[in-house]
Amino acid sequence: MLTSDTKFRINLKEGLFELEGNEEFVDKHLEKFEEIFKIAIKEVIINNKENLPKLDTSNQFTPSTNMSLETFPSEGDKIHILRTKNMPTTSTLDIHTEVPISGKTTKHSIPKVSVNIPPLPVDLKANADKPGLREFYREKNPSNHYEKSTLFVYYLTKYNKQPEVKFGEILSCYEEINEKKPSVIDIVKNSIRYKGWLEPGSEKYTTRLTISGENYVKFDLPKKSVK
């Protein structure tokens, strides 16, 4: 349920969609909202491409239960989602994600090329010197893909002594714990840009753990239950 201080703002002229709410709400629903919005907007555009009304580009409104996704635009190939978190101080954090909503390309756009990254062999079993990944994962209990991917990089960095981690090795970690694999490129990219827990590696499709990411896994996981 959306809190009373949560707001949406749509700027069709610039192709911006803004979600504004408190930090706890945005963190909790970040991935879930993004995935739901991507799927819904694609379906609406496909099914209603010729019948979508034009909207005012500057109105700001609070969402209601009767808001229809049919009010979203069909022009252009991408919509930018802008989500803003209210922070304890006066500073804010803006998050931009490009969401492809059409397979159509124009002379002003570049088609997105999907990259298939296969899982890579990596030692994730327990031995005399380290715990197994499954045991470490249960202990830390990460709740979303950003936490999971950072935890995997932490494990491979600290226990496997790897200075850098390949994206394919992160996918192998998902297989080891028997969970669905995400788009690892997007997860790592967003972790770098918005969380600061990872940083780019020296080669393409590699990443490194940052001090911030190390501290988060070491001291902030598992999350303390709110009483």
VENLIN-V815881 format. One record per residue. N is the residue number from 1. RES is the residue in three letters. SS is DSSP state (H for helix, E for strand, C for the rest). Layout:
BEGIN
[[N/RES/SS] [N/RES/SS]]
END
This chain:
BEGIN
[[1/MET/C] [2/LEU/C] [3/THR/C] [4/SER/C] [5/ASP/C] [6/THR/C] [7/LYS/E] [8/PHE/E] [9/ARG/E] [10/ILE/E] [11/ASN/E] [12/LEU/C] [13/LYS/C] [14/GLU/C] [15/GLY/C] [16/LEU/E] [17/PHE/E] [18/GLU/E] [19/LEU/E] [20/GLU/E] [21/GLY/E] [22/ASN/E] [23/GLU/H] [24/GLU/H] [25/PHE/H] [26/VAL/H] [27/ASP/H] [28/LYS/H] [29/HIS/H] [30/LEU/H] [31/GLU/H] [32/LYS/H] [33/PHE/H] [34/GLU/H] [35/GLU/H] [36/ILE/H] [37/PHE/H] [38/LYS/H] [39/ILE/H] [40/ALA/H] [41/ILE/H] [42/LYS/H] [43/GLU/H] [44/VAL/H] [45/ILE/H] [46/ILE/H] [47/ASN/H] [48/ASN/H] [49/LYS/C] [50/GLU/C] [51/ASN/C] [52/LEU/C] [53/PRO/C] [54/LYS/C] [55/LEU/C] [56/ASP/C] [57/THR/C] [58/SER/C] [59/ASN/C] [60/GLN/E] [61/PHE/E] [62/THR/C] [63/PRO/C] [64/SER/C] [65/THR/C] [66/ASN/C] [67/MET/C] [68/SER/C] [69/LEU/H] [70/GLU/H] [71/THR/H] [72/PHE/C] [73/PRO/C] [74/SER/C] [75/GLU/C] [76/GLY/C] [77/ASP/C] [78/LYS/E] [79/ILE/E] [80/HIS/E] [81/ILE/E] [82/LEU/E] [83/ARG/E] [84/THR/E] [85/LYS/E] [86/ASN/E] [87/MET/C] [88/PRO/C] [89/THR/C] [90/THR/C] [91/SER/C] [92/THR/E] [93/LEU/E] [94/ASP/E] [95/ILE/E] [96/HIS/E] [97/THR/E] [98/GLU/E] [99/VAL/E] [100/PRO/E] [101/ILE/C] [102/SER/C] [103/GLY/C] [104/LYS/C] [105/THR/C] [106/THR/C] [107/LYS/C] [108/HIS/C] [109/SER/C] [110/ILE/C] [111/PRO/C] [112/LYS/C] [113/VAL/C] [114/SER/C] [115/VAL/C] [116/ASN/C] [117/ILE/C] [118/PRO/C] [119/PRO/C] [120/LEU/C] [121/PRO/C] [122/VAL/C] [123/ASP/C] [124/LEU/C] [125/LYS/C] [126/ALA/C] [127/ASN/E] [128/ALA/C] [129/ASP/C] [130/LYS/E] [131/PRO/C] [132/GLY/C] [133/LEU/H] [134/ARG/H] [135/GLU/H] [136/PHE/H] [137/TYR/H] [138/ARG/H] [139/GLU/H] [140/LYS/H] [141/ASN/C] [142/PRO/C] [143/SER/C] [144/ASN/C] [145/HIS/H] [146/TYR/H] [147/GLU/H] [148/LYS/H] [149/SER/H] [150/THR/H] [151/LEU/H] [152/PHE/H] [153/VAL/H] [154/TYR/H] [155/TYR/H] [156/LEU/H] [157/THR/H] [158/LYS/H] [159/TYR/C] [160/ASN/C] [161/LYS/C] [162/GLN/C] [163/PRO/C] [164/GLU/C] [165/VAL/E] [166/LYS/E] [167/PHE/H] [168/GLY/H] [169/GLU/H] [170/ILE/H] [171/LEU/H] [172/SER/H] [173/CYS/H] [174/TYR/H] [175/GLU/H] [176/GLU/H] [177/ILE/C] [178/ASN/C] [179/GLU/C] [180/LYS/C] [181/LYS/C] [182/PRO/C] [183/SER/C] [184/VAL/H] [185/ILE/H] [186/ASP/H] [187/ILE/H] [188/VAL/H] [189/LYS/H] [190/ASN/H] [191/SER/H] [192/ILE/H] [193/ARG/H] [194/TYR/H] [195/LYS/H] [196/GLY/C] [197/TRP/C] [198/LEU/E] [199/GLU/E] [200/PRO/E] [201/GLY/C] [202/SER/C] [203/GLU/C] [204/LYS/C] [205/TYR/C] [206/THR/E] [207/THR/E] [208/ARG/E] [209/LEU/E] [210/THR/C] [211/ILE/H] [212/SER/H] [213/GLY/H] [214/GLU/H] [215/ASN/H] [216/TYR/H] [217/VAL/H] [218/LYS/H] [219/PHE/H] [220/ASP/H] [221/LEU/C] [222/PRO/C] [223/LYS/C] [224/LYS/C] [225/SER/C] [226/VAL/C] [227/LYS/C]]
END
